[in-house]
Every structure is written in structure tokens, then in C-alpha cells.
Amino acid sequence: MTLASEERTAAGGSRGRDGGLALVLLVLAVGLFGILPLGRLLLTAVAPGGTISFGPIAEQFGSRAAVLATWRTLETAGWSALGALALGGAFALVLAVTDVRGKRPLAFLFVFSLMVAPQVIALAFLSLAGAGSPLREILGLSLPPGTSNPLLGRDGVILVMALHHAPLVAITVWSGLRYLPRSVIEAAEIDGASPLQVVTRVIMPLLRGNLVAAGLLAFVAGVGNFGIPALMGMPVNYLTLPTLIYRRLTSFGPTVLADMAALALIVALIAGIGTVTGTMLMRRTVGKVDLEQRMTPFAPLGRWRGPMEAALWTLLLVKVGLPFLSLLGDALRPALGVPLGLATVTLANFAEVLLRQDVTTRAFRNSFLLAGTAALCLCGLSIIFAHCLERRTRRLRPVIEALIETPYALPGVVLAIACILLFLKPLPLLGVSLYGTVFIILFAYMARFLAPALKPTLAAMGQIEAHHEDAARLDGASWWQLMRHVVGPILMPAAAAGALLVFLVAFNELTVSALLWSAGTETLGVVLFSLKEAGLAGEAAAVAISASAVILLAMMLLDRLAGRLPDGVLPWRM
């Protein structure tokens, strides 16, 4: 045996011993985050008494309340998905194929409206449309006192969900356009096709799979959306499945967990069918195109460029600007009904929720700690898991990735019920229960957001050549040294971006924490919902504006890191 072969053998042995620990960690994480909670949910639904019986499931599936909530869930998710598909698809195509100016800020603000929590969006639109809207008072468009809010109920839920989920469609369409080769467009132009004909006869047929997948993503998001139906539907008793589960669980407590598991299973089945179908369509359309060969804008608007830019900015004004201005007005006036003016503007609501009120200051602290801890933990795990998936588990990688993505793809209410079932009883050996503690929320966050944390790190790992690692091993580096000195520094920018994305979505999260919180573990989403239910509009608005400012700052920080990240990591970067 030559010296080189001996070195390769020793390096391979070291890689096998040390890397095996990382592989075990990956398997444990997949089992703990992906299989165990959902397995516990399924077991409770089909065998509530320890014996398999489909009677309780059939009873829940056939109950009048469940049937009505299921229909309303399908109705709101379906119509809002169609609206999101039309709006988001058109927005994405205009930015991708035309020469409009200001594409980066347009895309950034469009996606910002998605990153803001659904309950904040709902609160902002309710403020804008309500009879006491400060913005409507300033514009002289006030409604008569006592007029019911026109956005409460079915139509309001559909409209606001369509606006909120439109960026999901745009992101998916941009992903499809990223893989369209420029040669296809050039061939059509050589044949004499106009830009409009290129879009309708070439691009749209090629994007058919992406468009259907985008619509299904918006549909699944609508099925699992809790914040918008909770604020805009529950006050008029318009209940979808997530809000029905929430109302029953908060009314009757853990005694109805078996029934709630059956209802959560309905949500999981609806969302699962949509997610699997959309994923299959996306995988059929994904390819690889050199950066220099990708499609570039080919449709100059000429004299229509100004009107088109005005239309895009008007859309953002209606979607983001006006609702948040009205919400800011609520936060800056001393009480509901007081006209907003220079003499009445006050920061008292901000001081109350940020400095004086124990429950809100605790909620800010809990949200920062929970979102930050989950982001930091997943940042480190994503580096280890990305290396394992890319170098050691190629054959099982699709299965492992599917299991990791399941808690993220399914609605948060499903994961919340699963976590309650899993941690309600004392843990074996430890003899303590995580239910009612902050750790159950942290576990749910890590399970739910492992997939988005891992995605950018996996993309970066795919760009690392193996010879860097081989050289380090030949120098005698162990697996942990390799991760610390070679792989880790290379992957850190992408892992940090993934961690910031996790922080973005976890900081204002409501769907999971609404069912898992207890006294002392309130999060911002829970407190905002509680303040709104209590009629404290000014304080709720102050919490919403403050939380949205944190999201905006985090997105701006991510945007500054864009040059060091793999292509496609930041959803607003086309």
C-alpha cells in the first residue's frame, strides 16, 4: 500500500467515525421533529383509547360544525388562491419581462407584506376599512359611527388572504422564470413574435407547472392561515378549521384533544394533498441554466412605462402603505374616536406596550428569545445537516428532505396539536411535562422552521467542491476540524441568512403559539390577538407597528448580505 493510499484510508476512517455522529444527529432530528409529533397526532386520531377505531374520526368528520368549517376553509382558501394567483403572477411577470424602473424596491416591499404576520395585516386592513379609521377621517371618507366593518366575514377574509398570499405566487413564478433560457425567447423573436405573443405563447405554457404549483401554495397557505380568519372571521362567527380548533381547545382545554386531533387531521389531509401536488409539479419544472443564459427583460414598455410604474406603486400603496398608515394613526392617537391631529398625536401607546405593560414587554422578550434561540440553533444544525445530506445520504436525501419539510408544509395548527399530544404527559425518565412551558414553543419553532433554515445552506453546500475537504483530510483534519475550519466558514453566510429568515417568520408567529402559550410564555402574536379582542385598538396597533419595524430591519440586513449568498436564497431578489 502506498503512502497516499494509506493517507486516504486514514482520512476515510476519520470521516466515517466523526461524520457518523453528525449522521446520527440528523436521523434523531428527523425523527424528533418530523416523525414523532405527526405520528402521535395520527395515533391519537385513529386510536384515541389505545385501540384502533375510526368511529371518532367519522363522528368529527360528519359533525355539522366540522363540515361547515371545512367548507369555509376550502371556500376562503380556494377563492383567495385564485386572487393571489392573478395578482402575484401579473406582478412577477411585469417585473421580470419589462423595463420598469425600481424593480428591487418594488419586489422588496411586495415580499415585505408577506413577511409581516397575517394578524398584523388583518389588523391593518380592519383599521383602514373601519368607521373610526384615522386615515379615512383625514381624507374625509369616514363612515357613520356604528357602521359595521365591511371586511368582517367571508369576503374580507378572502380579499385580505389573496393580497397577503400574492407574494407567494410571485416568488414561485420568479423561481420558474429563473430557469427559462434566453435562447427560447430569442428564437420566438426571430420568428417575428411580439413581446405580448412571447409571453402568452411561449412563457405562459412553459410556466404552466409553476403557475399551478404557485396557486396550490397559496391554497395551502390559506388552509392553514389562522391570523386573518381569527381577526376577521371569528368576531362574526365565520369559523374555518383552524379557528374552530382554537375556539374549542380554548373553551374546553385538553379534554377535547382527541376530537381536535381528528379535526387537525382534516386540515393535514387537505394541505398535504395540495403540498404534494405542488411539489411534484415544481420538481418537473426545475432545471439548470447558466447565469449568462438566463432570460432577461425583453419587453420595453415605451410610453406605457410611466403608467405601468404608477400602477405598480399604487398597488403597493393599497396593499401596504394605506393599511399601515391607518394602523400607525391608531397607534398615535390617545383613544379610539379621537380625531388625529398635531394636538392629539401621542406616543403613549408605544410607551405603554414597550416600557410599562408587563404582558407586552414580556411578549417582546419571549418573541425575541424564542425566535432568536430557534434561529441560532437551526443555524448550527443546518451546517451539519447540509454537509450530511450532500456528502453522505445521497440515496435517502429526497426522503429525509421530505420529512424535514413536512412540519413546515403542514398548517401550524396541526403541528401545535401534535406538540400538545406529545408533551402533555411527563417525559419518560425526566418526569416533567413541557406543556405550559416556553420549551414546547421552542420545540415547535425548531420543528417547523428547520426546512427554511436548511434551504440556503443546502444551496451553498452544493457549490462547494469536494477537493477542499479531501485536502484537509489528507492533512490529518478530523471531521469536526473540517467543519470548523473549512466547511463551516464557507457555509456560514448562507446559514446566517437562513437563521435570519427563521427569525423573520418566527418573531410574529401566531398559529402555533396561539395553542401552546400559557401565562408567562406569551408571544407577540398572542398578545396582539388578545389586545384586539379586548378592544384596545391603540395598544394593539402599537404592538403591530413595533413588530413590523423589527421585521423590516431584519429584511434590510438580509438584503445587505445578498452578495454573499447563493442565488435564489432571498425571495425578493429576482
C-alpha positions as CSV (number, residue, x, y, z in Angstrom):
1,M,0.0,0.0,0.0
2,T,1.4,3.4,-1.0
3,L,1.7,6.3,1.4
4,A,-1.0,8.2,-0.5
5,S,-3.5,5.3,-0.2
6,E,-2.7,4.9,3.5
7,E,-3.5,8.6,4.0
8,R,-6.7,8.3,2.1
9,T,-7.7,5.3,4.1
10,A,-6.9,7.1,7.4
11,A,-8.8,10.1,6.3
12,G,-11.8,8.0,5.3
13,G,-11.8,6.2,8.6
14,S,-11.7,9.5,10.5
15,R,-14.5,10.8,8.3
16,G,-16.6,7.7,9.0
17,R,-16.1,7.9,12.8
18,D,-16.7,11.6,13.2
19,G,-19.2,12.1,10.4
20,G,-21.2,9.2,11.8
21,L,-22.1,11.3,14.9
22,A,-23.4,14.0,12.6
23,L,-25.4,11.4,10.7
24,V,-26.9,10.1,13.9
25,L,-27.8,13.7,14.9
26,L,-29.6,14.2,11.5
27,V,-31.6,11.0,12.0
28,L,-32.6,12.0,15.5
29,A,-33.7,15.4,14.3
30,V,-35.7,13.9,11.5
31,G,-37.4,11.5,13.9
32,L,-37.9,14.1,16.7
33,F,-39.1,17.0,14.6
34,G,-40.7,15.2,11.6
35,I,-41.9,11.8,12.5
36,L,-42.7,11.7,16.2
37,P,-45.2,14.7,16.5
38,L,-47.2,13.8,13.5
39,G,-47.1,10.1,14.4
40,R,-48.5,11.0,17.8
41,L,-51.2,13.0,16.2
42,L,-52.2,10.2,13.8
43,L,-52.2,7.7,16.7
44,T,-54.5,9.8,18.8
45,A,-56.9,10.4,15.9
46,V,-57.2,6.7,14.9
47,A,-56.7,5.1,18.3
48,P,-57.9,7.6,21.0
49,G,-58.4,4.9,23.6
50,G,-55.4,2.7,22.6
51,T,-57.5,0.6,20.2
52,I,-57.8,1.4,16.5
53,S,-61.2,2.9,15.8
54,F,-62.4,5.1,13.0
55,G,-65.6,6.0,14.8
56,P,-64.4,9.2,16.5
57,I,-62.9,10.4,13.2
58,A,-66.1,9.7,11.3
59,E,-68.1,11.5,14.0
60,Q,-65.9,14.6,13.8
61,F,-65.8,14.5,10.0
62,G,-69.6,14.3,9.9
63,S,-70.4,16.9,12.6
64,R,-72.2,19.9,11.3
65,A,-69.6,22.3,12.7
66,A,-66.7,20.5,11.1
67,V,-68.5,20.2,7.8
68,L,-69.3,23.9,7.8
69,A,-65.8,24.8,8.9
70,T,-64.3,22.6,6.2
71,W,-66.4,24.2,3.5
72,R,-65.5,27.6,4.7
73,T,-61.8,26.6,4.8
74,L,-62.0,25.3,1.2
75,E,-64.0,28.4,0.1
76,T,-61.7,31.0,1.5
77,A,-58.5,29.2,0.6
78,G,-59.7,28.5,-3.0
79,W,-61.0,31.9,-3.8
80,S,-58.1,33.7,-2.2
81,A,-55.6,31.4,-4.0
82,L,-57.2,32.4,-7.4
83,G,-56.9,36.1,-6.4
84,A,-53.3,35.6,-5.3
85,L,-52.5,33.8,-8.5
86,A,-53.9,36.6,-10.7
87,L,-52.3,39.4,-8.7
88,G,-49.0,37.7,-7.8
89,G,-48.5,36.2,-11.3
90,A,-49.1,39.5,-13.1
91,F,-46.8,41.4,-10.7
92,A,-44.0,38.8,-11.2
93,L,-44.3,38.8,-15.0
94,V,-44.3,42.6,-15.2
95,L,-41.1,42.9,-13.1
96,A,-39.4,40.0,-14.9
97,V,-40.1,40.8,-18.6
98,T,-40.5,44.6,-18.8
99,D,-38.1,47.5,-18.3
100,V,-40.0,49.1,-15.4
101,R,-37.7,51.1,-13.1
102,G,-37.3,50.4,-9.4
103,K,-37.6,46.7,-9.6
104,R,-35.7,46.0,-6.4
105,P,-37.7,48.2,-4.1
106,L,-40.9,47.1,-5.7
107,A,-40.1,43.4,-5.1
108,F,-38.8,44.1,-1.6
109,L,-41.9,45.9,-0.5
110,F,-44.2,43.3,-2.2
111,V,-42.5,40.5,-0.3
112,F,-42.4,42.5,2.9
113,S,-46.1,42.4,3.1
114,L,-45.8,38.6,3.2
115,M,-43.2,38.5,5.9
116,V,-45.4,40.6,8.2
117,A,-47.6,38.4,10.3
118,P,-51.1,37.7,9.0
119,Q,-52.7,39.0,12.1
120,V,-50.9,42.3,11.6
121,I,-52.1,42.5,8.0
122,A,-55.7,41.8,9.1
123,L,-55.5,44.4,11.9
124,A,-54.1,47.0,9.4
125,F,-56.9,46.4,6.9
126,L,-59.6,46.4,9.6
127,S,-58.2,49.7,10.8
128,L,-58.3,51.1,7.2
129,A,-61.9,49.9,6.5
130,G,-63.4,50.7,9.9
131,A,-65.7,53.5,10.7
132,G,-63.1,55.0,13.1
133,S,-60.2,54.9,10.7
134,P,-57.9,57.9,11.4
135,L,-56.8,57.9,7.7
136,R,-60.3,58.0,6.4
137,E,-61.1,60.8,8.8
138,I,-58.1,62.8,7.4
139,L,-59.3,62.1,3.8
140,G,-62.9,63.0,4.6
141,L,-64.1,59.5,3.9
142,S,-65.3,58.5,7.4
143,L,-68.2,56.1,7.7
144,P,-71.2,56.9,10.0
145,P,-70.5,55.9,13.7
146,G,-71.6,52.4,14.5
147,T,-71.2,51.2,10.9
148,S,-70.0,47.6,10.9
149,N,-66.6,46.9,9.4
150,P,-67.2,45.8,5.8
151,L,-64.2,43.5,5.9
152,L,-65.5,41.3,8.7
153,G,-66.7,37.9,7.4
154,R,-66.2,35.8,4.3
155,D,-65.5,38.4,1.7
156,G,-63.0,40.3,3.9
157,V,-61.1,37.1,4.7
158,I,-60.9,36.1,1.1
159,L,-59.7,39.6,0.0
160,V,-57.1,40.1,2.6
161,M,-55.7,36.5,2.3
162,A,-55.5,37.0,-1.5
163,L,-53.5,40.2,-1.0
164,H,-51.3,38.6,1.7
165,H,-50.5,35.4,-0.3
166,A,-49.9,37.1,-3.7
167,P,-46.1,37.4,-3.0
168,L,-46.0,33.5,-2.5
169,V,-47.2,33.3,-6.1
170,A,-44.7,35.9,-7.3
171,I,-41.8,34.1,-5.6
172,T,-42.8,30.8,-7.3
173,V,-43.1,32.5,-10.7
174,W,-39.8,34.2,-10.3
175,S,-38.3,30.8,-9.5
176,G,-39.7,29.4,-12.7
177,L,-38.5,32.3,-14.8
178,R,-35.0,31.9,-13.3
179,Y,-34.7,28.6,-15.3
180,L,-36.0,29.8,-18.6
181,P,-33.2,30.1,-21.2
182,R,-32.8,33.3,-23.1
183,S,-32.5,31.2,-26.3
184,V,-36.2,30.3,-26.2
185,I,-37.1,34.0,-26.2
186,E,-34.7,34.8,-28.9
187,A,-36.0,32.0,-31.1
188,A,-39.5,33.4,-30.8
189,E,-38.4,36.9,-31.6
190,I,-36.5,35.7,-34.6
191,D,-39.8,34.1,-35.8
192,G,-41.4,37.6,-35.6
193,A,-43.3,37.2,-32.3
194,S,-44.2,40.4,-30.4
195,P,-43.3,40.7,-26.7
196,L,-47.0,40.0,-25.8
197,Q,-47.0,36.9,-28.0
198,V,-43.8,35.7,-26.4
199,V,-45.4,36.0,-23.0
200,T,-48.7,34.3,-24.0
201,R,-47.5,31.7,-26.4
202,V,-44.0,30.8,-25.0
203,I,-43.5,31.9,-21.4
204,M,-47.0,31.1,-20.1
205,P,-47.1,27.5,-21.5
206,L,-43.5,26.9,-20.1
207,L,-44.6,28.2,-16.7
208,R,-47.8,26.2,-16.5
209,G,-46.4,23.9,-13.9
210,N,-45.1,26.8,-11.8
211,L,-48.3,28.7,-12.0
212,V,-50.4,25.7,-10.9
213,A,-47.8,25.0,-8.1
214,A,-48.0,28.7,-7.1
215,G,-51.8,28.5,-6.9
216,L,-51.5,25.4,-4.8
217,L,-49.0,27.0,-2.4
218,A,-51.4,29.9,-1.9
219,F,-54.2,27.5,-1.4
220,V,-52.3,25.5,1.3
221,A,-51.3,28.8,3.0
222,G,-55.0,29.8,3.0
223,V,-56.0,26.4,4.5
224,G,-53.6,26.9,7.4
225,N,-54.0,30.6,7.9
226,F,-55.1,31.4,11.4
227,G,-54.4,35.1,11.9
228,I,-56.7,36.6,9.2
229,P,-59.7,34.3,9.8
230,A,-59.3,34.8,13.6
231,L,-59.4,38.6,13.4
232,M,-61.8,39.0,10.5
233,G,-64.0,35.9,10.8
234,M,-64.3,34.9,14.4
235,P,-66.0,38.2,15.5
236,V,-68.9,37.4,13.2
237,N,-68.8,33.6,13.9
238,Y,-67.3,32.8,10.5
239,L,-65.1,29.8,11.5
240,T,-62.6,27.9,9.4
241,L,-61.0,24.7,10.6
242,P,-58.0,26.4,12.4
243,T,-60.3,28.9,14.2
244,L,-62.8,26.1,15.1
245,I,-59.9,24.1,16.6
246,Y,-58.7,27.2,18.5
247,R,-62.1,28.0,19.9
248,R,-62.9,24.5,21.1
249,L,-59.4,24.0,22.6
250,T,-59.5,27.3,24.5
251,S,-63.1,26.6,25.6
252,F,-62.7,23.0,26.8
253,G,-58.9,22.6,27.3
254,P,-57.0,19.3,26.9
255,T,-60.2,17.2,27.5
256,V,-61.1,17.5,23.8
257,L,-57.6,16.7,22.4
258,A,-58.7,13.5,20.7
259,D,-61.5,15.4,18.9
260,M,-59.1,18.2,18.0
261,A,-56.6,15.6,16.6
262,A,-59.3,14.4,14.2
263,L,-60.1,18.0,13.1
264,A,-56.3,18.7,12.7
265,L,-56.1,15.5,10.6
266,I,-58.7,17.0,8.2
267,V,-56.5,20.1,7.9
268,A,-53.4,18.0,7.4
269,L,-55.1,15.9,4.6
270,I,-56.3,19.0,2.7
271,A,-53.0,20.8,3.0
272,G,-51.0,17.6,2.4
273,I,-52.7,16.9,-1.0
274,G,-52.1,20.4,-2.1
275,T,-48.4,20.4,-0.9
276,V,-47.5,17.1,-2.5
277,T,-49.2,18.0,-5.8
278,G,-47.4,21.4,-5.9
279,T,-44.0,19.8,-5.0
280,M,-44.3,17.3,-7.8
281,L,-45.2,20.0,-10.3
282,M,-42.2,22.1,-9.2
283,R,-39.8,19.2,-9.5
284,R,-40.8,18.6,-13.0
285,T,-40.1,22.2,-14.0
286,V,-36.8,22.7,-12.2
287,G,-33.7,22.7,-14.3
288,K,-30.3,24.3,-14.5
289,V,-29.4,27.2,-16.7
290,D,-26.1,29.1,-16.8
291,L,-26.5,32.6,-15.3
292,E,-25.3,34.2,-18.5
293,Q,-28.0,32.2,-20.5
294,R,-31.0,33.1,-18.3
295,M,-33.9,35.2,-19.5
296,T,-33.5,38.9,-19.3
297,P,-36.2,41.6,-19.7
298,F,-37.2,41.7,-23.4
299,A,-40.4,43.8,-23.4
300,P,-39.8,47.5,-23.5
301,L,-42.9,49.4,-22.5
302,G,-42.1,52.7,-24.3
303,R,-44.7,55.3,-23.5
304,W,-46.6,52.9,-21.2
305,R,-43.7,52.5,-18.8
306,G,-44.7,55.5,-16.7
307,P,-48.4,54.4,-16.3
308,M,-47.2,50.8,-15.5
309,E,-44.9,52.0,-12.8
310,A,-47.6,54.2,-11.4
311,A,-50.0,51.2,-11.3
312,L,-47.4,49.0,-9.5
313,W,-46.7,51.7,-6.9
314,T,-50.4,52.3,-6.5
315,L,-50.9,48.5,-5.8
316,L,-48.2,48.7,-3.1
317,L,-49.9,51.8,-1.7
318,V,-53.2,49.9,-1.4
319,K,-51.6,46.7,-0.2
320,V,-49.0,48.0,2.2
321,G,-49.0,51.8,2.5
322,L,-52.6,52.8,3.3
323,P,-53.3,50.0,5.8
324,F,-50.1,50.6,7.7
325,L,-50.7,54.4,7.7
326,S,-54.1,53.8,9.2
327,L,-52.6,51.4,11.7
328,L,-49.9,54.0,12.6
329,G,-52.7,56.5,13.1
330,D,-54.4,54.2,15.6
331,A,-51.2,53.8,17.5
332,L,-50.5,57.6,17.6
333,R,-53.9,58.8,18.9
334,P,-54.8,58.6,22.6
335,A,-58.1,56.8,22.2
336,L,-60.4,55.3,19.6
337,G,-62.7,58.1,18.2
338,V,-60.3,60.9,19.0
339,P,-59.5,62.8,15.8
340,L,-55.9,62.5,14.7
341,G,-54.0,65.9,14.5
342,L,-51.0,67.7,15.7
343,A,-52.6,68.4,19.0
344,T,-53.7,64.8,19.7
345,V,-50.6,62.9,18.4
346,T,-49.1,60.9,21.3
347,L,-46.5,58.1,21.8
348,A,-48.4,56.9,24.9
349,N,-49.5,53.7,23.3
350,F,-45.9,52.8,22.3
351,A,-44.6,53.7,25.8
352,E,-47.3,51.5,27.3
353,V,-46.6,48.4,25.3
354,L,-42.8,48.8,25.1
355,L,-42.0,50.0,28.6
356,R,-44.8,49.9,31.1
357,Q,-47.2,47.0,30.4
358,D,-45.7,43.7,31.8
359,V,-47.5,41.4,29.5
360,T,-46.5,43.2,26.3
361,T,-42.9,43.7,27.4
362,R,-42.7,40.1,28.4
363,A,-44.2,39.1,25.0
364,F,-41.5,41.1,23.2
365,R,-38.8,39.5,25.3
366,N,-40.3,36.0,24.7
367,S,-40.6,36.5,21.0
368,F,-37.0,37.8,20.7
369,L,-35.7,34.9,22.8
370,L,-37.8,32.2,21.2
371,A,-37.2,33.3,17.6
372,G,-33.6,34.1,18.2
373,T,-32.8,30.8,20.0
374,A,-34.5,28.8,17.3
375,A,-32.7,30.7,14.6
376,L,-29.3,30.2,16.3
377,C,-29.8,26.5,17.0
378,L,-31.0,25.9,13.4
379,C,-28.1,27.9,12.0
380,G,-25.6,25.5,13.5
381,L,-27.7,22.4,12.7
382,S,-28.2,23.5,9.1
383,I,-24.4,23.5,8.5
384,I,-24.1,19.9,9.9
385,F,-27.2,18.6,8.2
386,A,-26.4,20.2,4.8
387,H,-23.0,18.5,4.8
388,C,-24.5,15.2,5.7
389,L,-27.2,15.4,3.0
390,E,-24.8,16.5,0.3
391,R,-21.9,14.1,1.1
392,R,-23.3,11.1,3.0
393,T,-27.0,10.4,2.3
394,R,-27.5,11.0,-1.4
395,R,-29.8,8.0,-1.9
396,L,-32.0,8.8,1.0
397,R,-31.8,12.6,0.6
398,P,-35.2,13.0,-1.0
399,V,-36.9,11.1,1.8
400,I,-35.0,12.9,4.5
401,E,-35.8,16.3,3.0
402,A,-39.5,15.4,2.6
403,L,-39.6,14.5,6.3
404,I,-37.9,17.7,7.3
405,E,-40.2,19.8,5.2
406,T,-43.4,18.2,6.4
407,P,-43.8,20.2,9.7
408,Y,-43.2,23.4,7.7
409,A,-45.5,22.5,4.8
410,L,-48.4,21.5,7.0
411,P,-50.5,24.2,8.8
412,G,-49.2,25.4,12.1
413,V,-52.4,24.3,13.9
414,V,-51.6,20.7,13.0
415,L,-48.1,20.9,14.5
416,A,-49.4,22.7,17.6
417,I,-52.0,19.9,18.3
418,A,-49.3,17.3,17.7
419,C,-46.9,19.0,20.2
420,I,-49.6,19.2,22.9
421,L,-50.3,15.5,22.5
422,L,-46.6,14.7,22.5
423,F,-45.7,16.8,25.6
424,L,-48.8,16.9,27.7
425,K,-47.8,13.9,29.8
426,P,-44.4,13.9,31.7
427,L,-41.5,12.9,29.6
428,P,-40.0,9.4,30.2
429,L,-37.0,9.4,32.5
430,L,-37.2,13.1,33.2
431,G,-40.6,13.0,34.8
432,V,-41.6,16.5,33.7
433,S,-44.0,17.9,31.2
434,L,-43.1,20.6,28.6
435,Y,-46.7,21.6,28.2
436,G,-47.3,25.0,29.6
437,T,-43.6,25.9,29.4
438,V,-41.7,28.0,26.9
439,F,-39.8,24.9,25.8
440,I,-42.8,23.4,23.9
441,I,-43.0,26.6,21.8
442,L,-39.2,26.4,21.2
443,F,-39.6,22.8,20.1
444,A,-42.4,23.7,17.8
445,Y,-40.4,26.5,16.2
446,M,-37.4,24.4,15.6
447,A,-39.5,21.6,14.1
448,R,-41.5,24.0,11.9
449,F,-38.6,26.2,10.7
450,L,-35.8,23.6,10.1
451,A,-36.7,23.4,6.5
452,P,-36.4,27.2,5.6
453,A,-33.2,27.3,7.7
454,L,-31.7,24.4,5.8
455,K,-32.6,25.5,2.3
456,P,-30.0,28.3,1.7
457,T,-27.3,26.2,3.4
458,L,-28.0,23.3,1.2
459,A,-27.8,25.6,-1.8
460,A,-24.4,26.8,-0.7
461,M,-23.2,23.3,0.1
462,G,-24.0,22.2,-3.5
463,Q,-21.5,24.8,-4.7
464,I,-18.5,23.5,-2.6
465,E,-16.0,21.3,-4.4
466,A,-15.1,18.1,-2.6
467,H,-11.4,18.6,-3.2
468,H,-11.3,21.3,-0.4
469,E,-12.4,18.7,2.1
470,D,-10.1,16.0,0.6
471,A,-7.1,18.3,1.0
472,A,-8.0,19.0,4.6
473,R,-8.4,15.3,5.4
474,L,-5.0,14.5,3.8
475,D,-3.5,17.0,6.2
476,G,-5.0,14.9,9.1
477,A,-8.0,17.1,9.9
478,S,-10.8,15.3,11.7
479,W,-14.4,15.7,10.7
480,W,-15.1,18.3,13.4
481,Q,-11.9,20.2,12.4
482,L,-13.1,20.0,8.8
483,M,-16.5,21.5,9.8
484,R,-14.9,24.2,12.0
485,H,-12.1,25.4,9.6
486,V,-13.3,24.6,6.1
487,V,-17.0,23.8,5.6
488,G,-18.3,26.0,8.4
489,P,-16.7,29.3,7.3
490,I,-17.8,28.7,3.7
491,L,-21.4,27.9,4.7
492,M,-21.8,30.5,7.4
493,P,-23.1,33.4,5.3
494,A,-25.9,31.1,3.9
495,A,-26.6,29.6,7.3
496,A,-26.8,33.1,8.8
497,A,-29.3,34.1,6.0
498,G,-31.4,31.0,6.8
499,A,-31.3,31.9,10.5
500,L,-32.5,35.5,9.8
501,L,-35.3,34.1,7.6
502,V,-36.3,31.9,10.5
503,F,-36.3,34.9,12.8
504,L,-38.5,36.8,10.3
505,V,-41.2,34.2,10.3
506,A,-40.9,33.1,13.9
507,F,-40.9,36.5,15.6
508,N,-44.5,37.3,14.8
509,E,-45.8,33.7,14.6
510,L,-49.3,33.2,16.0
511,T,-50.7,29.9,14.6
512,V,-48.5,27.6,16.6
513,S,-48.1,29.8,19.8
514,A,-51.8,30.5,20.0
515,L,-52.4,26.9,21.1
516,L,-49.2,26.4,23.0
517,W,-48.8,29.5,25.2
518,S,-49.6,29.8,28.9
519,A,-49.3,32.5,31.5
520,G,-45.7,33.9,31.3
521,T,-45.0,32.5,27.8
522,E,-47.0,34.9,25.7
523,T,-45.6,35.8,22.3
524,L,-46.2,39.0,20.3
525,G,-48.7,37.3,18.1
526,V,-50.7,36.1,21.1
527,V,-50.6,39.5,22.8
528,L,-51.6,41.3,19.7
529,F,-54.6,39.0,19.2
530,S,-55.6,39.4,22.9
531,L,-55.4,43.2,22.8
532,K,-57.6,43.3,19.7
533,E,-60.1,41.0,21.3
534,A,-60.1,43.3,24.4
535,G,-60.9,46.3,22.3
536,L,-57.5,48.0,23.0
537,A,-57.1,49.2,19.4
538,G,-54.3,51.7,20.1
539,E,-52.1,49.3,22.1
540,A,-52.7,46.6,19.5
541,A,-51.7,48.9,16.8
542,A,-48.5,50.0,18.7
543,V,-47.5,46.3,19.1
544,A,-48.2,45.6,15.4
545,I,-46.2,48.6,14.2
546,S,-43.3,47.8,16.5
547,A,-43.2,44.2,15.4
548,S,-43.3,45.1,11.8
549,A,-40.4,47.5,12.2
550,V,-38.3,44.7,13.6
551,I,-39.2,42.6,10.5
552,L,-38.3,45.4,8.2
553,L,-34.9,45.9,9.8
554,A,-34.2,42.2,9.6
555,M,-35.1,42.1,5.9
556,M,-32.9,45.1,5.2
557,L,-30.0,43.4,7.0
558,L,-30.6,40.3,4.9
559,D,-30.6,42.4,1.7
560,R,-27.2,43.8,2.7
561,L,-25.9,40.2,2.8
562,A,-27.3,39.3,-0.6
563,G,-23.9,39.5,-2.4
564,R,-22.5,36.7,-0.2
565,L,-25.5,34.3,-0.6
566,P,-26.3,31.7,-3.2
567,D,-28.6,32.7,-6.0
568,G,-32.3,32.5,-5.1
569,V,-32.0,32.5,-1.3
570,L,-33.7,35.8,-0.7
571,P,-37.2,35.6,-2.1
572,W,-37.4,39.3,-3.1
573,R,-34.2,39.1,-5.2
574,M,-35.4,38.0,-8.7
